Amino acid sequence: MATSAISLISLDSSASRDELIGSDRGLRKVWASLHMVARTDSAVLIHGETGTGKELVAKAIHEESFRKGGPYVKLNCAAMPSGLLESELFGHERGAFTGAVTQTTGRFQHAHTGTLFLDEIGDLPLELQPKLLRVLQEQEFERVGSNRTIRVDVRIVAATNQNLHQMVRERRFRADLFYRLNVFPIALPPLRERREDIPLLVQHFVRKFASRMNKEVSHISGEVMEALRHYDWPGNIRELQNVVERAVIISSGPNLEIPFGGLKRMVAGDTPTLTRTLDEVQREHILEALRQSGGVLGGCNGAAVRLGLPRGTLQYRMRKLGIAQDRVVRVGNAAGWA
């Protein structure tokens, strides 16, 4: 059934957070869980695919908590080289290692009396996991190169797009740390499981970007909205936001224009496109990136960079799609895993 055109001037603007807009049952459950745990000091572990809004949930937990007057500090464990991650978390003393010319304060100390958000916690190196566990249990640590114990009062919220249960079984993540982080799990549903929220999100993003670009985009046709509702959004809300931003950029009048024809063709009844599952498309895309990278996952020319994904996310999707690790050969090490 076709969706009617929408005029933006009549939209409800009460929603306060970009990626948490919606009335889907799964999202309502997330909000209920968020309010339930926010005013405690319990650790929270947020699960969800890339682009589902995990960081927004973490920030909302902090803002709803008794710690909202304290600092909110975040660290992406996948974005930091493993050799520097310990220093980033705990700080270091002058001369602790080559290049350490001054004493630095780590994220834990910066987050004292507040909340520390550890994103992509599944990418935390195994050798650092006991040190993180100690801070969670004892609320104390030492800077790199120091024997002086520093005590802190920090609430931990962590997030991952990986299956930590599986990683524990494979001994790639410590079971004791997992159970310490997983006191209160919150699962974010992917956008394809909350399609009824897509019109609300589209309307919100159109208003946001039209205002930012000083453009008068005030109408979304039924055809455009239908296309957006029926697309599978493998990149979730982040992908939807980017598509809407591009659409607002190219729209020359009051009507929102989709910047490419693929979505429209799906609504127009292109059966071959619709019969291919999302998993099939993703699997083919990942395999092609692996062929182009010679089987290397990480590094500046690796498959993860080519796909625009964190390495941990790519590994998770490969396991999910049945792309066996032993079929991917790292260049220069036929028995290795990139």
VOLUM-575687 format. One line per 8 residues: number of its first residue (from 1); their letters; for each residue x, y, z of C-alpha. Coordinates in nm, 4 decimals, decimal comma, padded with zeros to 6 digits, always signed. Example, Ala and Ser with C-alpha at 12.3 -4.5 7.8 and 13.67 -1.06 7.14 Angstrom:
// VOLUM-575687
1	as	+01,2300/-00,4500/+00,7800 | +01,3670/-00,1060/+00,7140
END
This chain:
// VOLUM-575687
1	matsaisl	+00,0000/+00,0000/+00,0000 | +00,1414/+00,3375/-00,0983 | +00,2374/+00,5853/+00,1688 | +00,0809/+00,9291/+00,1494 | +00,2918/+01,2391/+00,1083 | +00,4071/+01,4138/+00,4257 | +00,4269/+01,7845/+00,4982 | +00,7001/+01,8608/+00,7496
9	isldssas	+00,5294/+02,1640/+00,9005 | +00,2767/+01,9391/+01,0760 | +00,5245/+01,7012/+01,2360 | +00,5596/+01,6396/+01,6087 | +00,8940/+01,7774/+01,7233 | +00,8835/+01,6444/+02,0803 | +01,1506/+01,3762/+02,0291 | +01,4752/+01,4856/+02,1904
17	rdeligsd	+01,7409/+01,2413/+02,0635 | +01,8159/+01,1752/+01,6981 | +01,8595/+00,7996/+01,6901 | +01,6240/+00,7217/+01,9789 | +01,3142/+00,8592/+01,8070 | +01,0290/+00,6178/+01,7568 | +00,7430/+00,4210/+01,9063 | +00,8508/+00,0669/+01,8148
25	rglrkvwa	+00,8032/-00,1886/+02,0926 | +01,1737/-00,2768/+02,0911 | +01,2715/+00,0875/+02,1313 | +01,0160/+00,1380/+02,4086 | +01,1797/-00,1545/+02,5878 | +01,5186/+00,0170/+02,5511 | +01,3816/+00,3379/+02,7038 | +01,2223/+00,1447/+02,9923
33	slhmvart	+01,5528/-00,0336/+03,0614 | +01,7437/+00,2941/+03,0375 | +01,5234/+00,4672/+03,2974 | +01,5344/+00,1586/+03,5213 | +01,9148/+00,1391/+03,5406 | +02,0180/+00,5036/+03,5021 | +01,9908/+00,5988/+03,8692 | +02,2043/+00,3124/+03,9868
41	dsavlihg	+02,5802/+00,2705/+03,9696 | +02,5591/-00,0706/+03,8005 | +02,7656/-00,1440/+03,4917 | +02,5667/-00,1451/+03,1662 | +02,6540/-00,3359/+02,8482 | +02,4804/-00,2104/+02,5332 | +02,4521/-00,4528/+02,2417 | +02,3637/-00,3510/+01,8875
49	etgtgkel	+02,4739/-00,3424/+01,5261 | +02,6864/-00,0578/+01,3967 | +02,4818/+00,2589/+01,3566 | +02,1959/+00,1727/+01,5937 | +02,2666/+00,4536/+01,8419 | +02,4595/+00,2822/+02,1216 | +02,6487/+00,5981/+02,2129 | +02,3250/+00,7939/+02,2427
57	vakaihee	+02,1917/+00,5369/+02,4883 | +02,5119/+00,5614/+02,6917 | +02,4893/+00,9418/+02,7023 | +02,1217/+00,9229/+02,7989 | +02,2057/+00,6890/+03,0875 | +02,4602/+00,9427/+03,2141 | +02,2179/+01,2341/+03,1789 | +01,9443/+01,0461/+03,3650
65	sfrkggpy	+02,1787/+00,9391/+03,6456 | +02,2811/+01,0999/+03,9739 | +02,6224/+01,1497/+03,8091 | +02,4915/+01,3905/+03,5458 | +02,6781/+01,6774/+03,7120 | +03,0049/+01,4892/+03,6707 | +03,2090/+01,4327/+03,3540 | +03,0995/+01,2075/+03,0686
73	vklncaam	+03,4137/+01,0601/+02,9106 | +03,4222/+00,8225/+02,6136 | +03,6826/+00,6011/+02,4501 | +03,6528/+00,3871/+02,1379 | +03,8607/+00,0766/+02,2072 | +03,8760/-00,0104/+01,8359 | +04,0044/+00,3304/+01,7275 | +04,3133/+00,3291/+01,9492
81	psgllese	+04,6332/+00,1303/+01,8757 | +04,6667/-00,1432/+02,1363 | +05,0090/-00,0122/+02,2414 | +04,8590/+00,3237/+02,3409 | +04,5305/+00,2038/+02,4862 | +04,6664/+00,1337/+02,8356 | +04,8080/+00,4844/+02,8556 | +04,4793/+00,6325/+02,7306
89	lfgherga	+04,2830/+00,4464/+02,9973 | +04,5130/+00,4899/+03,2955 | +04,7618/+00,7641/+03,2026 | +05,1404/+00,7403/+03,2223 | +05,4382/+00,8888/+03,3976 | +05,7128/+01,0876/+03,2294 | +05,9703/+00,8492/+03,0824 | +05,7437/+00,5445/+03,1110
97	ftgavtqt	+05,8106/+00,4666/+02,7446 | +05,9718/+00,6227/+02,4382 | +05,7969/+00,9509/+02,3652 | +05,6459/+00,9902/+02,7136 | +05,7927/+01,3358/+02,7754 | +05,5281/+01,4472/+03,0263 | +05,2978/+01,2921/+03,2810 | +04,9454/+01,2369/+03,1449
105	tgrfqhah	+04,6079/+01,1707/+03,3036 | +04,4049/+00,8792/+03,1678 | +04,0355/+00,8573/+03,0843 | +03,9529/+00,6876/+03,4159 | +04,0892/+00,9799/+03,6123 | +03,9167/+01,2296/+03,3826 | +03,5866/+01,0491/+03,4456 | +03,6138/+01,0663/+03,8273
113	tgtlflde	+03,2642/+01,1166/+03,9821 | +03,1107/+01,0678/+03,6381 | +03,0642/+00,8066/+03,3647 | +03,3192/+00,6395/+03,1357 | +03,1750/+00,5040/+02,8104 | +03,3890/+00,2287/+02,6552 | +03,2731/+00,1769/+02,2977 | +03,3694/-00,1347/+02,0978
121	igdlplel	+03,4677/-00,3111/+02,4200 | +03,5061/-00,6373/+02,2256 | +03,8232/-00,4939/+02,0717 | +03,9935/-00,4444/+02,4073 | +04,3206/-00,6456/+02,3943 | +04,3310/-00,9540/+02,6164 | +04,6371/-00,8282/+02,8017 | +04,4486/-00,5164/+02,9180
129	qpkllrvl	+04,1337/-00,6952/+03,0277 | +04,2627/-00,7951/+03,3779 | +04,3593/-00,4321/+03,4422 | +04,0138/-00,3115/+03,3429 | +03,8571/-00,5798/+03,5613 | +04,0600/-00,4585/+03,8596 | +03,9370/-00,1010/+03,8160 | +03,5783/-00,2212/+03,7918
137	qeqeferv	+03,6122/-00,4257/+04,1096 | +03,8427/-00,2099/+04,3212 | +03,8002/+00,1390/+04,1673 | +04,1776/+00,1825/+04,1695 | +04,4714/+00,1628/+03,9269 | +04,8300/+00,2750/+03,8655 | +04,9512/+00,4893/+03,5790 | +05,1881/+00,3263/+03,3323
145	gsnrtirv	+05,5372/+00,3563/+03,4812 | +05,4137/+00,4315/+03,8344 | +05,3652/+00,2326/+04,1559 | +05,1327/+00,4897/+04,3138 | +04,7733/+00,3704/+04,3402 | +04,5049/+00,6147/+04,2307 | +04,1466/+00,5705/+04,3513 | +03,8525/+00,6823/+04,1388
153	dvrivaat	+03,4752/+00,6844/+04,1517 | +03,3614/+00,5970/+03,7982 | +03,0512/+00,4336/+03,6525 | +03,1188/+00,2146/+03,3460 | +02,8911/+00,1888/+03,0436 | +03,0261/-00,0315/+02,7638 | +02,8999/-00,1096/+02,4148 | +02,9712/-00,3679/+02,1475
161	nqnlhqmv	+02,8476/-00,4902/+01,8110 | +03,0182/-00,8256/+01,8658 | +02,8901/-01,1459/+02,0228 | +03,0778/-01,1421/+02,3519 | +02,9229/-01,4748/+02,4565 | +03,0894/-01,6353/+02,1556 | +03,4143/-01,4501/+02,2197 | +03,4186/-01,5835/+02,5764
169	rerrfrad	+03,3667/-01,9387/+02,4469 | +03,6544/-01,8859/+02,2027 | +03,8694/-01,7411/+02,4843 | +03,9079/-01,4112/+02,3034 | +03,7360/-01,2232/+02,5864 | +03,7730/-01,2935/+02,9598 | +03,4668/-01,4496/+03,1178 | +03,5162/-01,2662/+03,4492
177	lfyrlnvf	+03,5315/-00,9280/+03,2749 | +03,2279/-01,0115/+03,0619 | +03,0172/-01,0977/+03,3666 | +03,1360/-00,7833/+03,5449 | +03,0343/-00,5658/+03,2489 | +02,7128/-00,7514/+03,1700 | +02,5348/-00,6645/+03,4956 | +02,2557/-00,4891/+03,3048
185	pialpplr	+02,2449/-00,5626/+02,9289 | +02,0497/-00,3429/+02,6872 | +01,9903/-00,4677/+02,3308 | +01,9265/-00,2107/+02,0559 | +01,7123/-00,3369/+01,7655 | +01,8382/-00,2799/+01,4090 | +01,6439/-00,0354/+01,1950 | +01,5055/-00,3119/+00,9707
193	erredipl	+01,3182/-00,4455/+01,2752 | +01,1530/-00,1111/+01,3509 | +01,0360/+00,0051/+01,0091 | +00,7387/+00,1931/+01,1506 | +00,9865/+00,4384/+01,3055 | +01,1531/+00,5205/+00,9715 | +00,9065/+00,8003/+00,8775 | +00,9642/+00,9717/+01,2146
201	lvqhfvrk	+01,3410/+00,9468/+01,1739 | +01,3308/+01,0724/+00,8144 | +01,1168/+01,3693/+00,9131 | +01,3487/+01,4533/+01,2010 | +01,6626/+01,4357/+00,9877 | +01,5057/+01,6407/+00,7083 | +01,4180/+01,9173/+00,9562 | +01,7649/+01,8985/+01,1111
209	fasrmnke	+01,9621/+01,9216/+00,7866 | +01,7271/+02,1644/+00,6118 | +01,7651/+02,4016/+00,9057 | +02,1422/+02,3575/+00,9118 | +02,1686/+02,4228/+00,5365 | +01,9113/+02,7030/+00,5433 | +01,6921/+02,5236/+00,2889 | +01,3118/+02,5027/+00,2627
217	vshisgev	+01,2546/+02,1277/+00,2264 | +00,9005/+02,0739/+00,3538 | +00,7487/+01,7825/+00,1614 | +00,8254/+01,4095/+00,1365 | +00,6366/+01,2230/-00,1354 | +00,4696/+00,8899/-00,0689 | +00,7002/+00,7253/-00,3244 | +01,0143/+00,8493/-00,1492
225	mealrhyd	+00,8907/+00,7496/+00,1952 | +00,7868/+00,4067/+00,0695 | +01,1326/+00,3533/-00,0761 | +01,2977/+00,4523/+00,2498 | +01,0667/+00,2285/+00,4543 | +01,1334/-00,0810/+00,2430 | +01,5114/-00,0552/+00,2192 | +01,6959/-00,2863/+00,4623
233	wpgnirel	+01,9450/-00,0272/+00,5979 | +02,2490/-00,2472/+00,6740 | +02,4171/+00,0635/+00,8186 | +02,1097/+00,1298/+01,0344 | +02,0244/+00,4818/+01,1488 | +02,3675/+00,6211/+01,0647 | +02,3154/+00,5159/+00,7023 | +01,9629/+00,6611/+00,6978
241	qnvverav	+02,0937/+00,9896/+00,8342 | +02,3628/+01,0071/+00,5655 | +02,1110/+00,9331/+00,2879 | +01,8738/+01,2025/+00,4136 | +02,1589/+01,4527/+00,4420 | +02,2596/+01,3875/+00,0795 | +01,8953/+01,4114/-00,0242 | +01,8574/+01,7523/+00,1400
249	iissgpnl	+02,1780/+01,8709/-00,0289 | +02,0532/+01,7850/-00,3792 | +01,6916/+01,8942/-00,3257 | +01,6376/+02,2187/-00,5152 | +01,2833/+02,2856/-00,4004 | +01,0382/+02,1938/-00,1269 | +01,0307/+01,8241/-00,2248 | +01,2853/+01,5823/-00,0768
257	eipfgglk	+01,4718/+01,4042/-00,3578 | +01,6452/+01,0682/-00,3082 | +02,0047/+01,0995/-00,4351 | +02,0101/+00,7614/-00,6116 | +01,7609/+00,5381/-00,7894 | +01,8214/+00,2085/-00,6134 | +01,5623/+00,2595/-00,3426 | +01,2963/+00,3665/-00,5908
265	rmvagdtp	+01,3602/+00,0612/-00,8095 | +01,2946/-00,1660/-00,5117 | +00,9516/-00,0077/-00,4571 | +00,8756/-00,0159/-00,8289 | +00,8761/-00,3969/-00,8199 | +01,2256/-00,4962/-00,9263 | +01,1767/-00,8596/-00,8259 | +01,5379/-00,9782/-00,8768
273	tltrtlde	+01,6574/-00,7087/-00,6348 | +01,3973/-00,7996/-00,3774 | +01,4611/-01,1741/-00,3936 | +01,8261/-01,1377/-00,2981 | +01,8577/-01,1416/+00,0781 | +02,0550/-00,8801/+00,2671 | +02,2910/-01,1513/+00,3948 | +02,3657/-01,2620/+00,0369
281	vqrehile	+02,4476/-00,9074/-00,0718 | +02,6651/-00,8445/+00,2339 | +02,8474/-01,1756/+00,1950 | +02,9307/-01,1036/-00,1693 | +03,0456/-00,7509/-00,0837 | +03,2740/-00,8721/+00,1986 | +03,4234/-01,1493/-00,0156 | +03,5027/-00,8992/-00,2915
289	alrqsggv	+03,6742/-00,6671/-00,0417 | +03,8770/-00,9620/+00,0895 | +03,9821/-01,0529/-00,2645 | +04,0920/-00,6956/-00,3301 | +04,2900/-00,6793/-00,0052 | +04,4572/-01,0174/-00,0538 | +04,2824/-01,1533/+00,2544 | +04,4115/-00,8826/+00,4902
297	lggcngaa	+04,1507/-00,7495/+00,7330 | +04,3371/-00,4715/+00,9149 | +04,5742/-00,1955/+00,8135 | +04,5323/+00,1000/+00,5811 | +04,4697/-00,1232/+00,2772 | +04,2788/-00,3985/+00,4538 | +03,9247/-00,5156/+00,3874 | +03,7895/-00,3355/+00,6953
305	vrlglprg	+03,9033/+00,0038/+00,5638 | +03,7696/-00,0760/+00,2162 | +03,4293/-00,1549/+00,3667 | +03,4325/+00,1390/+00,6067 | +03,3996/-00,0886/+00,9100 | +03,5954/-00,1395/+01,2315 | +03,7993/-00,4586/+01,2094 | +03,6044/-00,6177/+01,4948
313	tlqyrmrk	+03,2747/-00,5467/+01,3208 | +03,4013/-00,7082/+01,0011 | +03,5142/-01,0189/+01,1913 | +03,1742/-01,0421/+01,3591 | +02,9900/-01,0147/+01,0253 | +03,2176/-01,2743/+00,8673 | +03,1343/-01,5206/+01,1423 | +02,7643/-01,4396/+01,1132
321	lgiaqdrv	+02,7681/-01,4883/+00,7359 | +02,9664/-01,8135/+00,7497 | +03,2836/-01,6772/+00,5939 | +03,5274/-01,9177/+00,7577 | +03,8406/-01,7663/+00,9083 | +04,0592/-02,0433/+00,7688 | +03,9584/-01,9419/+00,4150 | +04,1061/-01,5957/+00,4581
329	vrvgnaag	+04,4827/-01,5972/+00,4201 | +04,6921/-01,3099/+00,5401 | +04,9543/-01,1986/+00,2918 | +05,2969/-01,3238/+00,3998 | +05,1557/-01,5736/+00,6504 | +04,9581/-01,8536/+00,4948 | +04,8558/-01,9908/+00,8315 | +04,7617/-01,6539/+00,9840
337	wa	+04,4486/-01,4551/+01,0374 | +04,4491/-01,0867/+00,9406
END
